[in-house]
Amino acid sequence: MSSSLLASLTKQKLSLRVSQTSVRYAGRQESGGDPKNDIIRRALYPSNIRNRPSPVGTWRPDVGRRLQRAIPSVQAHETIERAWFLHQRHVRRARAAELKRKFESVRNAMETLRQVSPELYASVNKEEDPRARSAAETDLLKRLKGPEKKAVEARIRGLFPRELRMPTDTPPRNGWIYDFTPIVRTS
């Protein structure tokens, strides 16, 4: 009997990594409640047992073979890598040149504005604290309640108003707000 047991064990191919267990799930038992949580946990945190390749894991034993099959020579692989890095460098330089051109254009426009209208230039470049409120705004905030107060508190000066919508081809689902009044900030 022991010889048949020994023969069956020798016929089986045991993995060399049978003794390795997942570090994350070594002491954790699967919760008996909702299986969705276990599925989500396994998808977000895959086990790190290294006996099978995983598309999201870190152990991919077949990468070398597949690269060798796709690109047979090391020299060809290095040439492809150098070409890719060269392409990325060209893209980076083109983006940097475009940003530099845009910055120079804005700087020239501001310089022209300073020469043409110094008052407008000063008003455009005036430093302003977005949290500062005038006495009228403080009184208005005391009287407002609910969403109107939140709208006034959330509004930051200089940013595009959230109440305005982009023009679309179709009307909104909830229709037109007939009693809407914009909140006017007094400077």
C-alpha positions as a Markdown table, in Angstrom:
| # | Residue | x | y | z |
|---|---|---|---|---|
| 1 | Met | 0.0 | 0.0 | 0.0 |
| 2 | Ser | 2.8 | 2.4 | 0.8 |
| 3 | Ser | 4.5 | 1.7 | -2.5 |
| 4 | Ser | 1.3 | 2.6 | -4.4 |
| 5 | Leu | 1.0 | 5.8 | -2.5 |
| 6 | Leu | 4.6 | 6.6 | -3.2 |
| 7 | Ala | 4.2 | 5.8 | -6.8 |
| 8 | Ser | 1.1 | 8.1 | -7.1 |
| 9 | Leu | 3.0 | 11.0 | -5.4 |
| 10 | Thr | 6.0 | 10.6 | -7.7 |
| 11 | Lys | 3.7 | 10.7 | -10.8 |
| 12 | Gln | 2.2 | 14.0 | -9.7 |
| 13 | Lys | 4.1 | 17.2 | -10.6 |
| 14 | Leu | 4.2 | 19.4 | -7.6 |
| 15 | Ser | 5.0 | 23.0 | -8.0 |
| 16 | Leu | 8.2 | 24.3 | -6.5 |
| 17 | Arg | 6.4 | 27.1 | -4.8 |
| 18 | Val | 3.7 | 25.1 | -3.0 |
| 19 | Ser | 5.0 | 26.2 | 0.3 |
| 20 | Gln | 4.7 | 29.9 | -0.5 |
| 21 | Thr | 1.5 | 31.5 | 0.6 |
| 22 | Ser | 0.1 | 34.9 | 0.0 |
| 23 | Val | 1.3 | 37.4 | 2.6 |
| 24 | Arg | -1.9 | 39.5 | 2.3 |
| 25 | Tyr | -4.3 | 36.6 | 2.8 |
| 26 | Ala | -2.2 | 34.4 | 5.1 |
| 27 | Gly | -4.0 | 35.2 | 8.3 |
| 28 | Arg | -7.3 | 36.5 | 6.8 |
| 29 | Gln | -10.4 | 34.4 | 6.5 |
| 30 | Glu | -12.9 | 35.1 | 3.9 |
| 31 | Ser | -15.9 | 36.9 | 5.3 |
| 32 | Gly | -19.0 | 34.8 | 5.2 |
| 33 | Gly | -21.4 | 37.7 | 4.6 |
| 34 | Asp | -21.3 | 39.5 | 1.2 |
| 35 | Pro | -19.2 | 37.8 | -1.5 |
| 36 | Lys | -19.1 | 41.1 | -3.4 |
| 37 | Asn | -16.6 | 42.5 | -0.8 |
| 38 | Asp | -14.4 | 39.5 | -1.3 |
| 39 | Ile | -14.5 | 39.8 | -5.1 |
| 40 | Ile | -13.7 | 43.5 | -4.9 |
| 41 | Arg | -10.8 | 42.9 | -2.4 |
| 42 | Arg | -9.3 | 40.2 | -4.6 |
| 43 | Ala | -9.6 | 42.4 | -7.7 |
| 44 | Leu | -8.0 | 45.4 | -5.9 |
| 45 | Tyr | -5.4 | 43.5 | -4.0 |
| 46 | Pro | -4.4 | 40.4 | -6.0 |
| 47 | Ser | -2.6 | 37.6 | -4.1 |
| 48 | Asn | 1.2 | 37.6 | -4.5 |
| 49 | Ile | 1.6 | 33.8 | -4.8 |
| 50 | Arg | 4.2 | 33.5 | -7.5 |
| 51 | Asn | 3.1 | 30.2 | -9.2 |
| 52 | Arg | 0.9 | 31.7 | -11.9 |
| 53 | Pro | 1.2 | 34.8 | -14.0 |
| 54 | Ser | -1.3 | 37.6 | -13.4 |
| 55 | Pro | -2.1 | 40.6 | -15.7 |
| 56 | Val | -2.1 | 42.9 | -12.6 |
| 57 | Gly | 0.5 | 41.1 | -10.6 |
| 58 | Thr | 4.2 | 41.7 | -10.6 |
| 59 | Trp | 5.4 | 38.2 | -11.6 |
| 60 | Arg | 5.3 | 37.5 | -15.3 |
| 61 | Pro | 7.5 | 34.6 | -16.2 |
| 62 | Asp | 6.6 | 34.6 | -19.9 |
| 63 | Val | 7.7 | 38.1 | -20.7 |
| 64 | Gly | 11.2 | 37.1 | -21.7 |
| 65 | Arg | 10.0 | 34.4 | -24.0 |
| 66 | Arg | 7.4 | 36.6 | -25.6 |
| 67 | Leu | 9.9 | 39.4 | -26.2 |
| 68 | Gln | 12.4 | 36.9 | -27.6 |
| 69 | Arg | 9.7 | 35.5 | -30.0 |
| 70 | Ala | 8.6 | 39.0 | -31.0 |
| 71 | Ile | 12.0 | 40.6 | -31.3 |
| 72 | Pro | 14.7 | 37.9 | -31.8 |
| 73 | Ser | 17.8 | 40.0 | -31.4 |
| 74 | Val | 18.9 | 42.2 | -28.5 |
| 75 | Gln | 20.2 | 44.8 | -30.9 |
| 76 | Ala | 16.8 | 45.2 | -32.6 |
| 77 | His | 15.2 | 45.6 | -29.2 |
| 78 | Glu | 17.6 | 48.3 | -28.1 |
| 79 | Thr | 17.2 | 50.1 | -31.5 |
| 80 | Ile | 13.4 | 50.1 | -31.0 |
| 81 | Glu | 13.8 | 51.4 | -27.4 |
| 82 | Arg | 16.2 | 54.2 | -28.6 |
| 83 | Ala | 13.7 | 55.1 | -31.4 |
| 84 | Trp | 10.9 | 55.3 | -28.8 |
| 85 | Phe | 12.9 | 57.4 | -26.4 |
| 86 | Leu | 13.8 | 59.7 | -29.4 |
| 87 | His | 10.1 | 60.0 | -30.3 |
| 88 | Gln | 9.2 | 60.9 | -26.7 |
| 89 | Arg | 12.0 | 63.5 | -26.6 |
| 90 | His | 10.7 | 65.1 | -29.8 |
| 91 | Val | 7.1 | 65.2 | -28.4 |
| 92 | Arg | 8.4 | 66.8 | -25.1 |
| 93 | Arg | 10.4 | 69.4 | -27.0 |
| 94 | Ala | 7.4 | 70.2 | -29.2 |
| 95 | Arg | 5.2 | 70.7 | -26.2 |
| 96 | Ala | 7.8 | 72.8 | -24.5 |
| 97 | Ala | 8.2 | 75.0 | -27.6 |
| 98 | Glu | 4.4 | 75.4 | -27.9 |
| 99 | Leu | 4.1 | 76.4 | -24.2 |
| 100 | Lys | 7.0 | 78.9 | -24.6 |
| 101 | Arg | 5.3 | 80.4 | -27.7 |
| 102 | Lys | 2.0 | 80.7 | -25.8 |
| 103 | Phe | 3.7 | 82.3 | -22.8 |
| 104 | Glu | 5.5 | 84.8 | -24.9 |
| 105 | Ser | 2.3 | 85.7 | -26.7 |
| 106 | Val | 0.5 | 86.3 | -23.4 |
| 107 | Arg | 3.5 | 88.3 | -22.1 |
| 108 | Asn | 3.5 | 90.5 | -25.3 |
| 109 | Ala | -0.3 | 91.0 | -24.9 |
| 110 | Met | 0.1 | 92.1 | -21.3 |
| 111 | Glu | 3.0 | 94.5 | -22.3 |
| 112 | Thr | 0.9 | 96.0 | -25.0 |
| 113 | Leu | -2.0 | 96.4 | -22.6 |
| 114 | Arg | 0.4 | 98.2 | -20.1 |
| 115 | Gln | 1.5 | 100.6 | -22.8 |
| 116 | Val | -2.0 | 101.2 | -24.2 |
| 117 | Ser | -4.1 | 101.5 | -21.0 |
| 118 | Pro | -2.1 | 101.6 | -17.7 |
| 119 | Glu | -5.4 | 101.8 | -15.7 |
| 120 | Leu | -6.8 | 98.6 | -17.2 |
| 121 | Tyr | -3.4 | 96.9 | -16.8 |
| 122 | Ala | -3.4 | 97.8 | -13.1 |
| 123 | Ser | -7.0 | 96.6 | -12.6 |
| 124 | Val | -6.2 | 93.3 | -14.3 |
| 125 | Asn | -3.0 | 92.6 | -12.3 |
| 126 | Lys | -4.4 | 93.8 | -9.0 |
| 127 | Glu | -3.7 | 91.3 | -6.1 |
| 128 | Glu | -6.9 | 90.5 | -4.4 |
| 129 | Asp | -7.7 | 88.2 | -1.5 |
| 130 | Pro | -10.5 | 85.9 | -2.6 |
| 131 | Arg | -11.7 | 85.4 | 1.1 |
| 132 | Ala | -12.0 | 89.1 | 1.8 |
| 133 | Arg | -15.7 | 90.3 | 2.0 |
| 134 | Ser | -17.1 | 93.8 | 1.9 |
| 135 | Ala | -19.5 | 95.0 | 4.6 |
| 136 | Ala | -22.4 | 94.7 | 2.1 |
| 137 | Glu | -21.5 | 91.1 | 1.4 |
| 138 | Thr | -21.3 | 90.3 | 5.1 |
| 139 | Asp | -24.7 | 91.8 | 5.6 |
| 140 | Leu | -26.1 | 89.8 | 2.7 |
| 141 | Leu | -24.6 | 86.6 | 4.1 |
| 142 | Lys | -26.3 | 87.2 | 7.4 |
| 143 | Arg | -29.7 | 87.5 | 5.6 |
| 144 | Leu | -29.3 | 84.5 | 3.3 |
| 145 | Lys | -30.0 | 80.9 | 4.2 |
| 146 | Gly | -29.6 | 77.5 | 2.7 |
| 147 | Pro | -28.3 | 77.1 | -0.9 |
| 148 | Glu | -28.1 | 80.8 | -1.6 |
| 149 | Lys | -25.7 | 81.2 | 1.3 |
| 150 | Lys | -23.6 | 78.2 | 0.2 |
| 151 | Ala | -23.5 | 79.7 | -3.3 |
| 152 | Val | -22.1 | 83.0 | -2.1 |
| 153 | Glu | -19.6 | 81.3 | 0.2 |
| 154 | Ala | -18.5 | 78.9 | -2.5 |
| 155 | Arg | -18.0 | 81.6 | -5.2 |
| 156 | Ile | -14.4 | 82.5 | -5.7 |
| 157 | Arg | -13.6 | 85.8 | -7.3 |
| 158 | Gly | -12.1 | 85.5 | -10.8 |
| 159 | Leu | -13.4 | 82.1 | -11.5 |
| 160 | Phe | -16.2 | 81.3 | -14.0 |
| 161 | Pro | -19.6 | 81.3 | -12.4 |
| 162 | Arg | -20.9 | 77.8 | -11.7 |
| 163 | Glu | -24.5 | 78.9 | -12.3 |
| 164 | Leu | -23.9 | 79.5 | -16.0 |
| 165 | Arg | -24.2 | 76.5 | -18.2 |
| 166 | Met | -22.5 | 75.8 | -21.5 |
| 167 | Pro | -24.8 | 76.2 | -24.5 |
| 168 | Thr | -26.3 | 72.9 | -25.7 |
| 169 | Asp | -28.6 | 71.8 | -28.4 |
| 170 | Thr | -31.2 | 70.5 | -26.1 |
| 171 | Pro | -32.9 | 72.2 | -23.1 |
| 172 | Pro | -32.2 | 71.0 | -19.6 |
| 173 | Arg | -34.2 | 68.2 | -18.1 |
| 174 | Asn | -35.7 | 70.3 | -15.3 |
| 175 | Gly | -36.6 | 73.2 | -17.5 |
| 176 | Trp | -36.0 | 76.8 | -17.0 |
| 177 | Ile | -35.6 | 78.4 | -13.5 |
| 178 | Tyr | -37.9 | 81.4 | -13.8 |
| 179 | Asp | -37.3 | 82.8 | -10.3 |
| 180 | Phe | -33.5 | 82.7 | -10.6 |
| 181 | Thr | -31.7 | 85.8 | -9.5 |
| 182 | Pro | -27.9 | 86.0 | -9.7 |
| 183 | Ile | -26.0 | 86.9 | -6.5 |
| 184 | Val | -24.3 | 90.2 | -7.1 |
| 185 | Arg | -21.0 | 90.9 | -5.3 |
| 186 | Thr | -20.3 | 94.4 | -4.7 |
| 187 | Ser | -16.6 | 95.4 | -4.8 |
